[in-house]
């Protein structure tokens, strides 16, 4: 793996931790399960802003940057929305099933970053 690939992946993982845990507000969290609600859209937008910063470290072309940003917005938003649908439908706000849902959610986001890495670096 090249140093650019390692840098990009590290920045995307750091960005994810910051955006999903440090910067996420209760307002965003409460609205992620309501399709089209502003909180979920803002949350995904914050992720896209962080991804832009990560991408600038490896300087892909503008079309690559734009493609990644649009794709990440859509994918991130829908992963979060789907996780919230499952959590709400089955009323799993605690215990092993809740942590399974969180774990799958985080896995899907990390696989998204792997896909971004492959797309950007090749």
Secondary structure per residue as TSV (DSSP state, phi and psi in degrees):
chain	resnum	aa	ss	phi	psi
A	1	X	-	360.0	137.1
A	2	X	-	-76.7	163.4
A	3	X	H	-65.1	-32.6
A	4	X	H	-64.5	-40.6
A	5	X	H	-65.9	-43.7
A	6	X	H	-64.3	-43.1
A	7	X	H	-60.3	-48.3
A	8	X	H	-61.8	-47.1
A	9	X	H	-62.6	-43.8
A	10	X	H	-60.9	-44.2
A	11	X	H	-65.3	-39.3
A	12	X	H	-65.3	-39.0
A	13	X	H	-69.4	-40.9
A	14	X	H	-64.0	-45.4
A	15	X	H	-56.9	-42.8
A	16	X	H	-63.0	-45.5
A	17	X	H	-60.0	-45.7
A	18	X	I	-63.4	-47.7
A	19	X	I	-73.5	-35.0
A	20	X	I	-86.2	-24.0
A	21	X	I	-121.0	-43.9
A	22	X	I	-81.8	-46.7
A	23	X	S	-91.5	-13.9
A	24	X	-	-72.6	128.6
A	25	X	-	-96.7	161.9
A	26	X	H	-57.7	-34.8
A	27	X	H	-60.8	-45.8
A	28	X	H	-63.3	-47.4
A	29	X	H	-59.6	-42.7
A	30	X	H	-66.9	-27.6
A	31	X	H	-100.1	-5.3
A	32	X	T	-63.5	-23.2
A	33	X	T	-90.5	-2.8
A	34	X	S	-104.4	112.4
A	35	X	T	-59.3	124.6
A	36	X	T	85.3	-2.0
A	37	X	-	-67.2	144.8
A	38	X	H	-57.4	-37.2
A	39	X	H	-59.4	-44.2
A	40	X	H	-68.9	-36.7
A	41	X	H	-66.6	-43.2
A	42	X	H	-63.6	-43.9
A	43	X	H	-57.0	-47.2
A	44	X	H	-66.7	-35.1
A	45	X	H	-64.6	-37.9
A	46	X	H	-63.8	-40.3
A	47	X	H	-61.4	-42.5
A	48	X	H	-63.1	-40.8
A	49	X	H	-61.2	-42.0
A	50	X	H	-65.8	-37.8
A	51	X	H	-65.5	-37.7
A	52	X	H	-58.6	-45.0
A	53	X	H	-59.9	-44.5
A	54	X	H	-62.1	-42.7
A	55	X	H	-64.7	-36.1
A	56	X	H	-62.8	-22.5
A	57	X	T	-68.7	-25.5
A	58	X	T	-113.2	-3.8
A	59	X	T	49.8	59.0
A	60	X	-	-72.8	175.0
A	61	X	-	-68.7	160.3
A	62	X	H	-59.2	-44.2
A	63	X	H	-60.4	-35.9
A	64	X	H	-66.7	-44.9
A	65	X	H	-58.9	-49.0
A	66	X	H	-63.1	-41.1
A	67	X	H	-61.6	-45.9
A	68	X	H	-63.1	-43.6
A	69	X	H	-64.8	-43.5
A	70	X	H	-65.2	-46.0
A	71	X	H	-62.5	-43.1
A	72	X	H	-65.2	-41.0
A	73	X	H	-55.9	-50.6
A	74	X	H	-65.2	-45.2
A	75	X	H	-68.7	-46.7
A	76	X	H	-61.0	-45.9
A	77	X	H	-57.5	-46.3
A	78	X	H	-75.0	-31.7
A	79	X	H	-62.0	-47.7
A	80	X	H	-63.9	-44.3
A	81	X	H	-61.6	-44.7
A	82	X	H	-65.0	-41.9
A	83	X	H	-59.7	-42.7
A	84	X	H	-65.3	-35.4
A	85	X	H	-62.1	-44.0
A	86	X	H	-65.6	-47.1
A	87	X	H	-60.9	-42.3
A	88	X	H	-72.4	-44.8
A	89	X	H	-60.4	-41.4
A	90	X	T	-100.2	6.8
A	91	X	T	48.1	56.9
A	92	X	-	-115.7	85.0
A	93	X	S	-102.6	3.7
A	94	X	S	-161.1	169.9
A	95	X	H	82.4	-173.9
A	96	X	H	-60.8	-40.8
A	97	X	H	-65.1	-36.3
A	98	X	H	-63.4	-47.2
A	99	X	H	-67.9	-30.0
A	100	X	H	-62.9	-43.4
A	101	X	H	-62.5	-43.4
A	102	X	H	-62.8	-44.1
A	103	X	H	-62.2	-43.0
A	104	X	H	-66.3	-41.5
A	105	X	H	-56.4	-48.9
A	106	X	H	-66.7	-38.2
A	107	X	H	-60.2	-44.8
A	108	X	H	-62.5	-40.5
A	109	X	H	-64.3	-43.4
A	110	X	H	-65.5	-36.5
A	111	X	H	-66.4	-31.7
A	112	X	H	-61.9	-41.8
A	113	X	H	-67.4	-34.8
A	114	X	H	-64.2	-42.1
A	115	X	H	-63.4	-40.7
A	116	X	H	-60.6	-44.9
A	117	X	H	-57.7	-47.4
A	118	X	H	-63.2	-41.7
A	119	X	H	-66.7	-43.9
A	120	X	H	-76.6	-46.4
A	121	X	H	-89.9	-35.5
A	122	X	-	95.3	360.0
